[in-house]
Structure formats: structure tokens, C-alpha cells
């Protein structure tokens, strides 16, 4: 049975806060590890490292 690929719209939202990316406060920021989170979540990180690579 084939596995369904993720919807392309899944990549238009921040995986931390689940808000849609926009061009202001929630603009997408690509981290050095390759993950992408919104600008607001990046500003709220207590440790300056990817929340998925901890």
C-alpha cells in the first residue's frame, strides 16, 4: 500500500507554534541544521539551538 506524501501546505507553517508563515513577525528562518521555524519562535528560544536537534 502506498504511503501518502505530506501535504505541501504542511511546509507553510512553523512546526513549533503551528502558525502560518508570513512576511513579518512569523517569517520563516532557516537554521544551520536545515530546519525552518518562524522568526517569533526563534526569538523565544531560551537556548540558541534548534528545538528539534536537542
C-alpha positions in Angstrom: 0.0 0.0 0.0 1.5 3.4 -1.0 2.4 5.9 1.7 0.9 9.3 1.2 3.4 12.2 1.0 2.8 15.1 3.3 0.6 17.9 2.0 2.7 20.8 0.6 0.7 23.2 2.8 2.3 21.5 5.8 5.6 23.2 4.9 3.9 26.7 5.0 3.6 26.7 8.8 6.0 26.8 11.7 6.5 23.3 13.2 7.0 24.8 16.7 3.9 27.1 17.0 1.9 25.8 14.1 1.1 29.3 12.9 1.3 30.0 9.1 4.5 31.7 8.0 4.0 35.4 6.9 6.3 38.2 5.8 6.5 40.0 9.2 6.7 38.5 12.7 6.3 34.9 11.6 8.6 35.0 8.6 10.4 31.7 8.0 14.0 31.4 9.2 16.2 28.5 8.0 18.5 27.3 10.7 22.0 25.9 10.1 20.8 22.3 10.6 18.2 22.7 7.8 15.1 23.0 9.9 12.9 26.1 9.4 11.0 27.9 12.2 9.3 31.3 12.4 11.0 34.5 13.4 8.9 34.7 16.6 9.8 31.2 17.8 13.5 31.9 17.1 13.3 35.0 19.3 11.7 33.0 22.1 14.3 30.2 22.1 16.0 30.1 25.5 19.0 28.3 24.1 20.2 29.3 20.7 19.9 25.9 19.1 17.4 24.1 17.0 14.5 22.8 19.1 14.4 19.6 17.0 18.1 18.8 17.4 18.4 18.9 21.1 
